């Protein structure tokens, strides 16, 4: 994901605020309603969504189910599953850069039947077991 200049961020936030104002007009919300922390969250959410759509399409991670920009995801070459770089590293010790630099197509843990997300474990009849070592 690229870095943004201050002017670009200001433009995105301004666009998000304008979008928020337009929504309030469409919903007939009075202008005199004070801005609460909740409405600030709405503006921030709109700004983040603008950034994400600017970075490309948004995909859902098979493991954590969070939506992320496509540039933060690795998609399987065999199925429709995508994994975010955080889940690949934290759960499978796979680095996104290694997958992207590899000449071989990426086959995801779901296709290898080694996915450890709760729905896949349940489908295989396995349970999530936490193993702790005495160090």
PANU-721006 format. One record per residue: residue number from 1; residue in one letter; x, y, z of N, C-alpha, C, CB in turn. Coordinates in steps of 0.1 Angstrom, whole numbers, plus 5000, padded with zeros to 4 digits. Each point is the difference from the previous one (the first is absolute). Glycine has a CB too. Layout:
N
(rec NUM,a,(X,Y,Z),(X,Y,Z),(X,Y,Z),(X,Y,Z))
...
***
This chain:
135
(rec 1,x,(5008,4988,5000),(4992,5012,5000),(5009,5012,5000),(4981,4988,5012))
(rec 2,x,(5015,5022,4980),(5009,5012,4998),(4997,5010,5011),(5000,4996,4976))
(rec 3,x,(5009,5013,5025),(4999,5011,5010),(4993,5012,4993),(5021,4992,5013))
(rec 4,x,(4972,5016,4994),(4993,5011,4995),(5006,5013,5005),(4979,4987,4998))
(rec 5,x,(5021,5023,4994),(5004,5013,5003),(4990,5007,5009),(5014,5002,4979))
(rec 6,x,(4989,5008,5029),(4991,5007,5008),(4988,5006,4992),(5018,5005,5016))
(rec 7,x,(4985,5000,4972),(4990,5006,4992),(4990,4989,4995),(5016,5018,4993))
(rec 8,x,(4989,4970,5004),(4991,4990,4996),(4991,4995,5011),(5017,4993,4984))
(rec 9,x,(4988,5006,5028),(4992,4996,5011),(4990,5010,5003),(5019,4988,5010))
(rec 10,x,(4984,5025,4990),(4991,5011,5002),(4989,4999,4990),(5018,5015,5010))
(rec 11,x,(4985,4983,4977),(4990,4999,4990),(4990,4988,5002),(5016,5010,4984))
(rec 12,x,(4990,4979,5021),(4991,4988,5002),(4991,5003,5012),(5018,4985,4991))
(rec 13,x,(4987,5021,5020),(4992,5003,5012),(4989,5010,4996),(5020,4995,5015))
(rec 14,x,(4984,5015,4977),(4990,5010,4996),(4989,4993,4992),(5018,5018,4999))
(rec 15,x,(4986,4973,4992),(4990,4993,4992),(4991,4992,5009),(5016,4999,4980))
(rec 16,x,(4990,4994,5030),(4992,4992,5009),(4990,5009,5008),(5019,4984,5002))
(rec 17,x,(4986,5028,5002),(4991,5009,5007),(4988,5005,4991),(5020,5007,5015))
(rec 18,x,(4984,4996,4973),(4989,5004,4990),(4990,4989,4998),(5017,5015,4989))
(rec 19,x,(4988,4973,5010),(4992,4988,4999),(4990,4999,5012),(5018,4988,4986))
(rec 20,x,(4988,5014,5026),(4992,4999,5012),(4989,5011,5000),(5020,4990,5012))
(rec 21,x,(4984,5022,4984),(4990,5011,5000),(4989,4997,4990),(5018,5016,5006))
(rec 22,x,(4986,4978,4982),(4989,4996,4990),(4991,4990,5006),(5016,5005,4982))
(rec 23,x,(4990,4985,5025),(4991,4990,5006),(4990,5006,5010),(5019,4983,4997))
(rec 24,x,(4986,5026,5011),(4991,5006,5010),(4989,5008,4993),(5019,5002,5016))
(rec 25,x,(4984,5004,4973),(4990,5007,4992),(4990,4991,4994),(5016,5017,4994))
(rec 26,x,(4988,4972,5001),(4991,4990,4994),(4991,4994,5011),(5017,4994,4983))
(rec 27,x,(4989,5004,5029),(4992,4994,5011),(4992,5011,5008),(5017,4982,5002))
(rec 28,x,(4984,5030,4993),(4992,5011,5007),(5004,5002,5014),(4981,4996,4985))
(rec 29,x,(5032,5003,5018),(5005,5003,5014),(5003,5015,5001),(5010,4976,5002))
(rec 30,x,(4985,5030,5009),(5002,5014,5001),(5015,5004,5001),(4978,5001,5012))
(rec 31,x,(5025,5010,4983),(5014,5005,5000),(5004,5004,5014),(4997,5008,4977))
(rec 32,x,(4994,4996,5032),(5003,5004,5013),(5004,4989,5010),(4985,5019,4996))
(rec 33,x,(5014,4969,4999),(5004,4989,5009),(5015,5001,5002),(4981,4985,4991))
(rec 34,x,(5023,5015,5022),(5014,5001,5003),(5008,4988,4995),(4995,5014,5020))
(rec 35,x,(5017,4988,4977),(5009,4989,4996),(5004,4993,5012),(5008,5012,4979))
(rec 36,x,(4989,4975,5022),(5003,4992,5011),(5012,4991,4996),(4976,5000,5009))
(rec 37,x,(5030,4993,5001),(5011,4991,4997),(4995,4989,4990),(5010,5004,5022))
(rec 38,x,(4978,4992,4979),(4994,4990,4991),(5001,5005,4985),(4985,4991,5019))
(rec 39,x,(5011,5022,4979),(5000,5005,4986),(5015,5001,4995),(4978,5012,5005))
(rec 40,x,(5031,4991,5004),(5014,5001,4996),(5005,4986,4996),(5004,5019,5016))
(rec 41,x,(4991,4971,4991),(5004,4986,4996),(4994,4997,4986),(5000,4993,5024))
(rec 42,x,(4988,5012,4973),(4995,4998,4987),(5008,5007,4989),(4977,4999,5010))
(rec 43,x,(5028,5013,4993),(5008,5007,4990),(5013,4992,4998),(4990,5022,5007))
(rec 44,x,(5016,4973,5004),(5013,4993,4999),(4997,4987,4993),(5008,5009,5022))
(rec 45,x,(4981,4984,4980),(4997,4988,4993),(4999,5003,4985),(4988,4991,5020))
(rec 46,x,(5005,5020,4976),(4999,5003,4986),(5014,5003,4994),(4977,5009,5005))
(rec 47,x,(5032,4997,5003),(5013,5003,4994),(5008,4987,4998),(5000,5023,5012))
(rec 48,x,(4999,4968,4998),(5007,4987,4998),(4995,4993,4988),(5004,4999,5025))
(rec 49,x,(4983,5001,4974),(4994,4993,4988),(5005,5006,4987),(4980,4994,5014))
(rec 50,x,(5021,5019,4986),(5005,5007,4988),(5014,4996,4997),(4985,5019,5004))
(rec 51,x,(5024,4980,5007),(5013,4995,4998),(5001,4986,4995),(5007,5015,5018))
(rec 52,x,(4984,4976,4987),(5000,4986,4996),(4996,4999,4986),(4995,4993,5023))
(rec 53,x,(4995,5014,4972),(4996,4999,4986),(5010,5006,4991),(4976,5001,5007))
(rec 54,x,(5032,5009,4998),(5010,5005,4992),(5012,4990,4998),(4994,5023,5009))
(rec 55,x,(5008,4969,5001),(5011,4990,4999),(4995,4988,4992),(5008,5007,5022))
(rec 56,x,(4980,4992,4974),(4995,4989,4992),(4988,4993,5007),(5024,4997,4991))
(rec 57,x,(4972,4992,5002),(4988,4993,5006),(5003,4995,5014),(4993,4994,4977))
(rec 58,x,(4996,5004,5030),(5001,4995,5014),(4996,4985,5000),(4995,5023,5009))
(rec 59,x,(5013,4969,4997),(4998,4986,5001),(4998,4996,5015),(5013,4995,4979))
(rec 60,x,(4981,4994,5023),(4998,4995,5014),(5010,4988,5002),(4975,5007,5000))
(rec 61,x,(5032,4994,5011),(5009,4990,5004),(4993,4987,5004),(5017,5017,5007))
(rec 62,x,(4987,4972,4988),(4994,4987,5003),(5002,4997,5015),(5003,4992,4977))
(rec 63,x,(5008,5011,5029),(5004,4997,5013),(4993,5008,5011),(5022,4993,4991))
(rec 64,x,(4980,5021,5008),(4995,5009,5010),(4987,5006,4996),(5023,5004,5008))
(rec 65,x,(4973,4995,4980),(4987,5005,4995),(5000,5016,4999),(4989,4980,5009))
(rec 66,x,(5022,5026,4993),(5001,5015,4999),(5001,5004,4985),(5011,5001,5023))
(rec 67,x,(4984,5010,4974),(5001,5006,4986),(5012,5008,5000),(4975,5000,4997))
(rec 68,x,(5033,4998,4992),(5012,5007,4998),(5002,5004,4985),(5010,4988,5020))
(rec 69,x,(4998,5022,4977),(5003,5003,4987),(5008,4988,4993),(5001,5025,5006))
(rec 70,x,(4996,4974,4981),(5006,4989,4993),(5016,4999,5001),(4980,5001,4984))
(rec 71,x,(5026,5011,5017),(5014,5001,5001),(5005,4994,5013),(5000,5020,4986))
(rec 72,x,(4992,4978,5024),(5004,4994,5013),(4996,4985,5000),(4997,5022,5011))
(rec 73,x,(4999,4972,4978),(4995,4986,5000),(5008,4992,4990),(4977,5008,5006))
(rec 74,x,(5022,4979,4997),(5006,4990,4990),(4989,4991,4996),(5023,5001,5011))
(rec 75,x,(4974,4998,4976),(4989,4992,4995),(5006,4986,4995),(4987,5021,4994))
(rec 76,x,(5005,4969,5008),(5004,4987,4996),(4998,4998,4985),(4993,4991,5023))
(rec 77,x,(5016,5001,4971),(4999,4998,4986),(4990,4989,4996),(5024,5008,4998))
(rec 78,x,(4972,4984,5012),(4991,4988,4998),(4986,5003,5004),(5019,4986,5004))
(rec 79,x,(4978,5023,5005),(4987,5003,5004),(4998,5015,5002),(4998,4977,5012))
(rec 80,x,(4990,5026,4994),(4997,5015,5002),(5005,5005,5013),(4980,4997,4985))
(rec 81,x,(5026,4995,5023),(5004,5004,5014),(5011,5010,4999),(4993,4978,5009))
(rec 82,x,(5007,5032,5000),(5011,5010,5002),(5003,5001,5015),(4992,5013,4979))
(rec 83,x,(5021,4989,5023),(5005,5001,5014),(5007,5013,5001),(5002,4975,5003))
(rec 84,x,(4996,5032,5009),(5008,5013,5002),(5014,4996,5004),(4978,5013,5007))
(rec 85,x,(5031,4997,4991),(5014,4997,5003),(5002,4997,5015),(5007,5015,4981))
(rec 86,x,(4985,4991,5028),(5001,4998,5014),(4997,4986,5004),(4994,5024,5004))
(rec 87,x,(4995,4970,4990),(4996,4987,5003),(5010,4990,4995),(4976,5007,5000))
(rec 88,x,(5029,4995,4987),(5010,4991,4994),(5012,4999,5009),(4991,5006,4977))
(rec 89,x,(5014,5006,5028),(5012,4999,5008),(4997,4995,5014),(5009,5019,4987))
(rec 90,x,(4981,4986,5020),(4997,4996,5014),(4996,4985,5001),(4994,5024,5005))
(rec 91,x,(4999,4971,4985),(4995,4986,5002),(5007,4990,4992),(4978,5010,5004))
(rec 92,x,(5029,4994,4985),(5006,4990,4991),(5015,5003,4997),(4977,4996,4990))
(rec 93,x,(5028,5015,5016),(5014,5004,4998),(5003,5001,4985),(5006,4988,5021))
(rec 94,x,(4985,5018,4971),(5002,5003,4986),(5000,5015,4998),(4989,4979,4993))
(rec 95,x,(5022,5026,5001),(5001,5015,4998),(4994,5003,4986),(5021,5001,5014))
(rec 96,x,(4972,5010,4986),(4993,5004,4987),(5010,5003,4989),(4982,5010,5014))
(rec 97,x,(5030,4996,4990),(5010,5003,4990),(5005,4987,4994),(5006,5021,5012))
(rec 98,x,(4996,4969,4996),(5005,4987,4994),(4990,4994,4990),(5013,4996,5022))
(rec 99,x,(4974,5005,4981),(4990,4995,4991),(5000,5008,4987),(4986,4992,5020))
(rec 100,x,(5015,5021,4981),(5000,5008,4988),(5013,4999,4992),(4986,5016,5012))
(rec 101,x,(5025,4981,4994),(5013,4998,4993),(5001,4986,4994),(5010,5017,5015))
(rec 102,x,(4983,4973,4990),(5001,4987,4996),(4994,4998,4986),(4998,4992,5024))
(rec 103,x,(5009,4999,4968),(4995,4997,4987),(4989,4990,5000),(5023,5005,4991))
(rec 104,x,(4975,4988,5020),(4990,4990,5000),(4987,5007,5004),(5017,4982,5007))
(rec 105,x,(4971,5012,4988),(4988,5006,5005),(4997,4997,5014),(4991,4998,4977))
(rec 106,x,(5002,5011,5030),(4997,4999,5014),(4988,4990,5002),(5010,5023,5005))
(rec 107,x,(4992,4967,5003),(4989,4991,5004),(4998,5002,5015),(5006,4983,4982))
(rec 108,x,(4982,5022,5021),(4997,5004,5014),(4998,4988,5009),(4989,5020,4990))
(rec 109,x,(5012,4983,5023),(4998,4990,5010),(4986,4993,4999),(5015,5013,5015))
(rec 110,x,(4975,4994,4980),(4987,4993,4998),(5001,4989,4990),(4988,5022,5006))
(rec 111,x,(5019,4981,4983),(5001,4989,4990),(5009,4989,5004),(4997,5017,4983))
(rec 112,x,(5013,4986,5026),(5009,4990,5005),(4994,4992,5012),(5019,5014,4993))
(rec 113,x,(4968,4990,5011),(4993,4994,5011),(5008,5002,5013),(4990,4983,4984))
(rec 114,x,(5017,5028,5017),(5007,5003,5012),(4995,5013,5007),(5020,4988,4991))
(rec 115,x,(4969,5017,5004),(4995,5013,5005),(4995,4997,5015),(4994,5008,4977))
(rec 116,x,(5010,5002,5032),(4996,4998,5014),(4990,5010,5004),(5022,4991,5004))
(rec 117,x,(4970,5014,4987),(4989,5009,5004),(4988,4991,5006),(5007,5018,4982))
(rec 118,x,(4985,4988,5027),(4990,4991,5006),(4991,4993,4990),(5001,5016,5019))
(rec 119,x,(4993,4990,4971),(4992,4993,4991),(5007,4988,4993),(4987,5021,4996))
(rec 120,x,(5025,4981,5000),(5007,4989,4993),(5003,4989,5010),(5011,5016,4984))
(rec 121,x,(4993,4987,5028),(5003,4990,5010),(4987,4992,5003),(5018,5014,5010))
(rec 122,x,(4971,4993,4991),(4987,4993,5003),(4996,4991,4988),(4993,5020,5014))
(rec 123,x,(5009,4985,4974),(4997,4992,4988),(5008,4987,5000),(4995,5021,4987))
(rec 124,x,(5018,4980,5017),(5009,4988,5000),(4998,4991,5013),(5016,5013,4986))
(rec 125,x,(4975,4992,5023),(4998,4993,5012),(5011,5001,5011),(4987,4984,4986))
(rec 126,x,(5021,5026,5012),(5011,5003,5010),(4996,5011,5009),(5017,4992,4983))
(rec 127,x,(4990,5009,5028),(4997,5011,5010),(5012,5009,5001),(4984,4985,5012))
(rec 128,x,(5014,5027,4991),(5011,5009,5003),(5006,4997,5013),(4988,5018,4986))
(rec 129,x,(5025,4978,5013),(5007,4996,5012),(5012,5010,5002),(4993,4976,4998))
(rec 130,x,(5008,5030,5013),(5011,5009,5003),(5011,4992,5007),(4984,5020,5002))
(rec 131,x,(5028,4980,4993),(5010,4993,5006),(5010,5010,5007),(4998,4981,4983))
(rec 132,x,(5005,5017,5029),(5009,5008,5007),(5012,4992,5004),(4982,5015,5009))
(rec 133,x,(5030,4991,4990),(5012,4992,5004),(5005,5006,5013),(5006,4995,4976))
(rec 134,x,(5000,4997,5032),(5006,5004,5013),(5014,5005,4997),(4986,4984,5013))
(rec 135,x,(5016,5029,4987),(5014,5005,4997),(5006,5005,5012),(4993,5006,4977))
***
